């Protein structure tokens, strides 16, 4: 089986999960909340407001998420891969753009998992699973190929990883 065939088959299988109304509703909610990194940017702002000891780190982590999102948008404009078209299965959400590679939702989610996961013990237990669900939601709603999500997650994780030392600068106990 070729990689392109596997991409289509896995996408079809994941999109089929959206036939369950509960799964479809959860995937739509995650997709909506992740638009333009909104969930993660709001979490960063809330963390900065509530955790005065680590305010700077929260703000720098939020900046890394924003940078990762912008990087994904730049790559999308270069690659210009069209969104998937599945026979007999319409996407469960509308998208802000026509291009699919990489998934900006996955990029910002992975950046948040790396950045915010490093700030508090709770972040290591809550953010990565939520970020993974965000990534999977893009397949369930049928707007990204698995390779789009994998590339986005890699881009987001690398962006936040490269900025991790800057993010934690001047913060004790991180």
N, C-alpha and C positions, 0 to 999 in steps of 0.2 A: 504494500500500500504506500502510495506517495504521500509526502507531507501535506500537499494541498488536499488530497482526498481525506486524510485524517482530520485536517482542520474543518472541512465541511461536515464530516460525520460526527465529530464531537460537538460542533455547534448545533447540528440538528438534534442530537440526543439531549443536549442541555436545553434547547428551546422547547423541546417536547415536555420538559418538566414544568414549563409555564402553563400547561393545560390545567394544572391544579390551581384553582382560584386563589388559594392561600399562598402558594408559592409565587404566583404571578403578582399578587398584591405586595408581598414582601420585596420581590425583585424590583417592582416599579418604585416603591418607596426608597429603596437604596439607590436606585439610579437617579431619582429626582434629587435626593439629598446630596448626592455626589457631583451634581452638575457644577462644572467650573471649580471643583474642589471645595464647594461651599461647606460641607459638613466638617472637613478637616480645618479649614480656615476659621470657622466659628469655634471649633474645639480649641484651637490655638489661642484665639482671643479670650475665650473663657478661662483657659489655663493661665494666661498672663494676668487676668483680672483677679483670679482666686488664689494663685500660688505666688505670692509676692517674693518669696525667697528665690524662686526660679523664673521670675518674670522675663528677664532678658533671654533666657534659654527658650522659653515658650515662644517669644517673639521671633527669635532667630530660627527656631524650628518651623514656625509658620511661614517665614520668608523662604526657607528651603522648599517647603511644599509648593508655595507659589512659583518659585523658580523651576521646579520639576514640571509643574503644570504648563508653564510657558514653553519649556523645552519640548514637551510633547506636542504642543500646538505647532511649534516650528517644524518638527519632524513630519507632522501630518501634512503641512503645506508642501514639503519637499516630496514625500512619498506619494501622496494623493491616491491611496488605495480606496476604492469605493466600499461602502458598507455592504454587508452580506445581503443577498437576496435569496431567501429560501422558498422553494416552490410550496405553495399551499399553506405557508406559515408567515403571517405578517408580524413585524416587530410589535412588541407590547408597549413601546414608548416612542415618542418622537425624539429626534436628536437635534442638537444645536447646529451640527455641521454634517457635511456629506462624506467626510473622510474617516476612515476606520483605523489606520495604523499610525501610531500605537494608540491604545486606549488611554485617553487622558484620565478617565475615572481610575483605572488601574495604576497609572503613574502617581496621581496624588494620594491614592490609598496606600501604596507601598511606601511612598515618602513619609506619610504620616506614621505608618507602622514603625519605621526605622527611627524617625525623629522623636515622636512622642513616646514610643516604647522605651526610650532611653531615659526619660525624665522621672518617672515614678514607677514603683513596682506594679501598681494597678495598670499602668499603661502597657506594660509587657504582657499582661493577661487579657486586657480588653481590646486594645487597638489592633493588634495583628489579626485576631479572628474576625473582627468587624471589617477590616480591610480586605481579608480574603472573601468574605461574603459579598462585599462591594464588587470585587473582581468577578466572581461567579455570576452576580446579578446581570452583568453586561452580556453574558452568554445566554442566560435564561430569557432575557427580554429580546434577544436575537439581533443585537446591533453591532456585535464584534465577533470576529473569529478568535479562537483560542490563541493563535499566534499574536494577535493584536494585544490581547490581555497580558500574555507573557512578556512581550516586548515593553509594554507600558510599565508593568511591575518591575522589570529589570531597570528601566530608565529611572523610575522613581526611587527605587532602593539605592541605586548607585549615586544619584544626585544627593540624597539625604546622607548617605554613607560618607561621601566625600566632604560634606559640610559638618559632619558630626562633631569634630573637635572644635570648630568655630562655634557651633551651637552650644556646647557645654562649657565654653570659656567662662571662667570666673564663678562657676557654680560648684559648691561643695556637695558631696553626697549624691552625685549623679552616677 
